[in-house]
Amino acid sequence: MVQTLSLWLHNTAAGEFLLTMLISMVPVVELRGGVPAGVAMGLPIPMALLAGVLGNMIPVPFVILFIRQIFKWVRIHIPKLGGIIDRLEQRAYRKMSSKNLVRFQAWGLLMFVAIPLPGTGAWTGALIAALMDLRLKNAVPVIFVGVLIAGLIMTALTYGVTAIL
């Protein structure tokens, strides 16, 4: 069964699309890893971009809505992880304290998410939006545009690398 699933994921366009989405959902990796992985698996570049953006956006509303409650629950029920939660929050607060992010909230968040570098992206952007108490209807479109820009940047870089090879 597992072998059949693995073959389906790696040998069909639908499987490669789903796998690209799943890779793009992973924190830190996000679409920075998903888009190149999709292209490497054989997806056409536009399909890899679409799968990367969709996969990267799936966790965003859940992070914005539930991350504070999850952090609170973890601190109460798994106190040994409290230090990790504290570091995650401190990192987000440091990024939030950026003059431009506070001053231009939505634009600052968009620029932050759009730059495809480690420590930026949809996950951290959603955490920042939650900590800034941005409403879901305001934060998700901004994060989506940022993810789209980051996806286009990664697509251009991926296309450039594949064109060279």
N, C-alpha and C positions, 0 to 999 in steps of 0.2 A: 504494500500500500504506500509506504513512504517513498519507495523507489519510483512508483508510478507518479506520485505527486511531484517528485523531484524532476522526473523526465518532462512532465507537463509544464512545470515552471520554466524549465530551460530550453524546451524545444517547441514551444508554441508562442505566437505573438501575444495571446491573451495572458499566458503565464509570465512572459517577460515583462509585460505591462504591469501586472499585479506585483511581481517581484520588485520592479522599479519603484512602484508606489510604496511598498513595504520598507524598502531601504530609505526612501525619502521621509518616512515617518519617524525614523530613529533620531533621537536628540543628538546633537553635535554633528552627525553625518548629514542629515537633512537632504535637500536636493543638491547640495555641493557634491555629495557622493552618489546620489540616485541618478542624476542625469548622465554622468559619465558611465556609470554601471549599466544603465539601460542601453546606451549606445554601444558599449562593449559587448553586451549580450546580443546585439543585432537589431535592436529597435531603430526605426528611422528617427532621426533627430527630433522632428516635431512631436512624435509619439512619446519619446523619452522625456521631452520637456513637459508635455501634458501630464504624464504619469508622475513626474517629479513634483510639479505644482500641486496636483490633486493630493498626492500622498503627504506632502509637507503641510497642507492646509487642514487635513482631517483632525489632527490633535488640537489645533488652535482654540476652537470654542470651548473644548473641554478643559484646557489649561486655564483659560481666562475665568471660566465659571467655577472650577473646583479646586484649583491649586492651593488656595488659602486653607480650605477645609482639610485637604489632604495633608498639608504641612502640619496643621494643628493635630490631626489624628496621629500622624507619625510621631510627633513630639510626646504625645501622651502614651501611646501604646508601644512605641519602639524608641525609648529615650536614647539608646546608643547611636541612633541615626540623627539625633537632634543637631549634632555638630555639622553634619553634611548639609542639613536643611538650612542651618544658620549661614554657612558659607555660600550656598546658592542664593539666599536672600541678600546677603551682603554684596555679592557680585552684581546682582540685579540692581540693588540700590546704588552702587557705584556707577553703573552705566546710566541709571536714571538721573543721577545728580549732574550729569553732563549738562552744561549750560544750555546747549541747543535743544536737548531732549525735553527739558523742563519748559523752556521758553516757547518752543514751537510744537509741543506735545505730538500732534498727529504727524506733522512733517518730520519732526525729529525721529519719531518711531518708524516712519516709512524709510527714512535714510538709514537708520540703524539696521532694519531688517533687510534692506536691499543690498547691503554690502556683503558679499559672500565670503566672509572670513570666519575663522573659528571664534566662537563666543558671540556671534551675531546670528540672526536668523529668526525663523518663526517661533521656535520654542522660547528663546530668551525674550523675544518681542512680546509674546503672549504673557510671559511671566511679568515683564515690566508693565504691560497694560493692566494686568490684574492688580499689581502693587500700586499703580497710579489710580486705581478705581475707575479706569475708562470703561464705559458701557460697551457691551458686546457689539451693539449695532454701530458704534463708532470705531472700535478697535479692529474688528475683523476685516472690513474693507481696506483699511490702511495696511494691515499686515498682508492681505492678499496682494495688493499692488506691490509692496516690498518684495514678496516672494516671487511675483511675476518678473520684476526687474532682476532679482538675483538669478532667477532661472534663465532669463535671456543672457545675462553675463556668463553663466556657466555653460550655456549652450554655445555661445560664441567661442569660449575657451575650448570646449570639447570639440567643436567643429574645426577650430584652428589646429588642434593637436591631431585629429583624425586626418585632416587634409595634408599635414606634414608627413604622417606615416603612410 
